[in-house]
């Protein structure tokens, strides 16, 4: 079965899109095509609630412009900015990389931990787990005290520091699964897996596999409930593509 999956990086850094796309294409099945796009507006990377709010707009804007012909879409920033709105807007499955990692972790162990790049990210990621209703088994969130100097080289700069936090999450917090939190470190879980005594997950990897499964399951789009597409409404100041979707008309 051919699958077309749109992967949206909600920040404006093409180099981070490239890092995530490499991991996505590594794990995707042979009949899956990954279409990786970068937000047209926003911030260098997303670290807090303000930047997440901006990124949420960028996500739905990108879906409106790039979603035609796609079988599923992925919000490829840990923290899942705009995910609920994206699910509501689209008739295809939309999955967040945090959501995918949390759900997979719950299948693999009773308690999971998140390690991440900065303390501000740690706050946002904990709130994200709570928002998804998946915080009951969250053993800990362990951010680095000092993050990377160059976010596009985070894997190279802080891999060993993140590994040290993983070891503490297992030894001190009782984590039975660990999630590497953050798009800039996509692929690091694979690189460090043999040095970690419990399963370690990457949100991009989990999201790609879950998106493929959702395409194959072919669930019908909802016409009732909170994720049914809202009725048409006039708009102002939006991109033409997004305005057309909000107003239920051709762009």
C-alpha positions as CSV (number, residue, x, y, z in Angstrom):
1,X,0.0,0.0,0.0
2,X,1.4,3.4,-1.0
3,X,1.4,5.9,1.8
4,X,2.0,9.7,1.5
5,X,2.9,11.2,4.9
6,X,3.4,14.9,5.5
7,X,5.9,15.7,8.2
8,X,5.7,19.3,9.4
9,X,8.5,21.0,11.3
10,X,6.7,23.8,13.2
11,X,9.9,25.8,13.6
12,X,11.7,27.7,10.8
13,X,15.0,25.9,10.9
14,X,15.6,23.9,7.7
15,X,18.5,22.0,9.3
16,X,16.3,20.6,12.0
17,X,13.8,19.5,9.3
18,X,16.6,17.7,7.6
19,X,17.7,15.9,10.8
20,X,14.1,14.7,11.4
21,X,13.6,13.7,7.8
22,X,16.7,11.5,7.8
23,X,15.3,9.5,10.8
24,X,11.8,9.5,9.3
25,X,13.0,8.0,6.0
26,X,15.2,5.5,7.8
27,X,12.3,3.9,9.6
28,X,9.5,4.4,7.0
29,X,8.4,1.3,5.1
30,X,9.3,0.9,1.4
31,X,5.9,2.0,0.2
32,X,5.9,5.2,2.3
33,X,6.9,8.6,1.0
34,X,7.8,11.2,3.5
35,X,7.1,14.8,2.5
36,X,9.1,17.0,5.0
37,X,8.2,20.7,5.2
38,X,9.3,23.6,7.4
39,X,7.1,26.2,8.9
40,X,7.0,29.5,6.9
41,X,7.0,31.6,10.0
42,X,7.8,31.3,13.6
43,X,11.0,30.9,15.7
44,X,14.4,29.2,15.4
45,X,13.1,26.4,17.6
46,X,10.2,26.0,20.0
47,X,10.8,26.1,23.7
48,X,7.9,27.7,25.6
49,X,4.2,28.4,25.5
50,X,4.4,31.6,23.4
51,X,6.5,30.0,20.7
52,X,4.2,26.9,20.8
53,X,1.2,29.2,20.2
54,X,2.9,30.7,17.1
55,X,3.9,27.3,15.9
56,X,0.3,26.0,16.2
57,X,-0.8,28.6,13.6
58,X,2.2,27.6,11.4
59,X,1.1,24.0,11.6
60,X,-2.4,24.5,10.4
61,X,-1.2,27.0,7.8
62,X,1.2,24.3,6.5
63,X,-1.5,21.7,6.5
64,X,-3.7,23.9,4.4
65,X,-0.9,24.5,1.9
66,X,0.6,21.0,1.8
67,X,-2.0,18.6,2.9
68,X,-3.7,17.8,-0.4
69,X,-3.0,14.3,-1.5
70,X,-1.6,13.2,1.9
71,X,-2.7,10.1,3.7
72,X,-1.5,11.2,7.1
73,X,0.4,14.1,8.7
74,X,2.8,14.4,11.6
75,X,3.4,17.5,13.8
76,X,7.1,17.0,14.2
77,X,7.9,19.1,17.3
78,X,8.0,17.5,20.7
79,X,5.3,19.2,22.6
80,X,2.8,18.8,19.7
81,X,2.0,22.5,19.0
82,X,-1.3,22.9,17.2
83,X,-2.0,19.1,17.2
84,X,-5.6,19.4,18.5
85,X,-6.4,22.1,15.9
86,X,-4.8,20.0,13.2
87,X,-6.8,17.0,14.0
88,X,-10.0,19.1,13.9
89,X,-9.1,20.7,10.6
90,X,-8.1,17.6,8.6
91,X,-9.9,14.5,7.3
92,X,-6.7,12.5,7.5
93,X,-5.0,11.1,10.7
94,X,-2.7,13.7,12.3
95,X,-0.2,12.5,14.9
96,X,2.2,14.4,17.2
97,X,5.7,13.1,17.9
98,X,5.1,13.5,21.7
99,X,1.8,11.8,21.5
100,X,3.3,8.9,19.6
101,X,6.2,8.5,22.0
102,X,4.0,8.7,25.1
103,X,1.6,6.0,23.7
104,X,4.4,3.7,22.7
105,X,6.1,4.1,26.1
106,X,2.9,3.0,27.8
107,X,3.0,-0.2,25.8
108,X,6.5,-1.0,26.8
109,X,6.6,-0.3,30.5
110,X,4.7,1.0,33.6
111,X,6.8,4.2,34.1
112,X,8.5,6.3,31.5
113,X,10.8,9.3,31.6
114,X,11.6,12.2,29.2
115,X,15.1,13.6,28.8
116,X,15.4,16.9,27.0
117,X,17.6,19.8,26.0
118,X,16.6,22.7,28.3
119,X,14.7,23.4,31.5
120,X,12.0,25.4,29.7
121,X,11.4,22.5,27.4
122,X,11.1,20.2,30.4
123,X,8.2,22.3,31.7
124,X,6.4,22.3,28.3
125,X,6.9,18.6,27.8
126,X,5.4,17.7,31.2
127,X,2.4,19.9,30.4
128,X,2.1,18.1,27.1
129,X,2.0,14.7,28.8
130,X,-0.7,16.1,31.1
131,X,-2.7,17.5,28.2
132,X,-2.7,14.2,26.4
133,X,-3.9,12.5,29.6
134,X,-0.7,10.4,29.6
135,X,1.1,11.8,32.6
136,X,0.0,9.2,35.2
137,X,3.0,6.9,34.3
138,X,5.5,9.7,33.8
139,X,8.3,9.0,36.3
140,X,10.3,12.1,35.6
141,X,11.3,14.8,33.1
142,X,15.1,15.4,33.1
143,X,16.3,18.5,31.2
144,X,19.9,19.5,30.8
145,X,21.0,22.3,33.0
146,X,23.0,23.8,30.0
147,X,21.6,23.2,26.6
148,X,23.4,23.0,23.3
149,X,25.1,26.1,21.9
150,X,24.0,25.2,18.3
151,X,20.5,23.6,18.3
152,X,21.2,22.2,14.8
153,X,24.1,20.2,16.2
154,X,22.4,19.1,19.4
155,X,23.1,15.4,18.9
156,X,26.8,16.0,18.5
157,X,27.1,18.5,21.3
158,X,25.1,16.9,24.2
159,X,24.7,13.2,23.5
160,X,26.8,12.2,26.5
161,X,25.1,14.6,28.8
162,X,21.7,13.3,27.7
163,X,22.9,9.7,28.2
164,X,23.9,10.6,31.8
165,X,20.4,11.9,32.4
166,X,18.9,8.7,31.0
167,X,21.0,6.7,33.4
168,X,19.7,8.7,36.3
169,X,16.1,8.4,35.2
170,X,16.5,4.6,35.2
171,X,18.5,4.3,38.4
172,X,16.9,7.0,40.5
173,X,13.4,7.6,39.1
174,X,12.5,4.0,38.2
175,X,11.9,4.7,34.5
176,X,11.3,1.5,32.6
177,X,11.2,3.3,29.2
178,X,13.0,6.6,28.3
179,X,12.0,9.1,25.6
180,X,14.5,11.3,23.9
181,X,12.5,14.5,23.7
182,X,13.1,16.9,20.9
183,X,13.1,17.0,17.1
184,X,16.8,18.2,16.9
185,X,17.9,14.9,18.5
186,X,15.9,12.7,16.2
187,X,17.9,9.5,15.7
188,X,19.8,9.7,18.9
189,X,17.8,7.0,20.6
190,X,19.0,4.6,17.9
191,X,22.6,5.7,18.3
192,X,22.5,5.2,22.1
193,X,20.2,2.2,22.4
194,X,22.9,-0.4,23.1
195,X,24.2,1.7,26.0
196,X,20.8,2.0,27.8
197,X,19.4,-0.9,29.8
198,X,15.7,-0.1,29.0
199,X,13.8,0.7,25.8
200,X,14.6,4.2,24.5
201,X,12.3,5.9,22.1
202,X,12.4,8.6,19.5
203,X,9.3,10.6,18.8
204,X,9.8,10.8,15.1
205,X,10.3,7.1,14.8
206,X,7.2,6.4,16.8
207,X,5.1,8.8,14.9
208,X,6.1,7.5,11.5
209,X,5.3,3.9,12.5
210,X,2.0,4.9,14.0
211,X,1.1,7.1,11.0
212,X,1.7,4.1,8.7
213,X,-0.5,2.0,10.9
214,X,-3.3,4.6,10.9
215,X,-3.2,4.8,7.1
216,X,-3.5,1.1,6.8
217,X,-6.4,1.0,9.3
218,X,-8.2,3.6,7.2
219,X,-10.5,5.1,9.9
220,X,-13.4,7.2,8.6
221,X,-13.1,10.9,9.3
222,X,-15.4,12.0,12.2
223,X,-18.6,13.8,11.4
224,X,-19.6,14.0,15.1
225,X,-17.8,14.9,18.2
226,X,-15.1,17.5,19.0
227,X,-12.8,16.5,16.2
228,X,-15.4,16.8,13.4
229,X,-14.5,19.6,11.1
230,X,-16.0,22.9,12.3
231,X,-18.7,24.6,10.1
232,X,-17.6,27.3,7.7
233,X,-16.9,30.7,9.1
234,X,-15.7,34.0,7.6
235,X,-12.0,34.9,8.3
236,X,-9.6,37.8,7.9
237,X,-5.8,38.0,7.7
238,X,-5.1,34.3,7.1
239,X,-3.2,32.9,4.2
240,X,-5.4,32.2,1.2
241,X,-5.0,28.4,1.6
242,X,-5.9,28.4,5.3
243,X,-8.8,30.9,4.8
244,X,-10.2,28.6,2.1
245,X,-10.2,25.7,4.5
246,X,-11.8,27.7,7.3
247,X,-14.5,29.0,4.9
248,X,-15.0,25.6,3.1
249,X,-14.2,26.9,-0.3
250,X,-11.6,26.3,-3.1
251,X,-8.5,28.5,-2.7
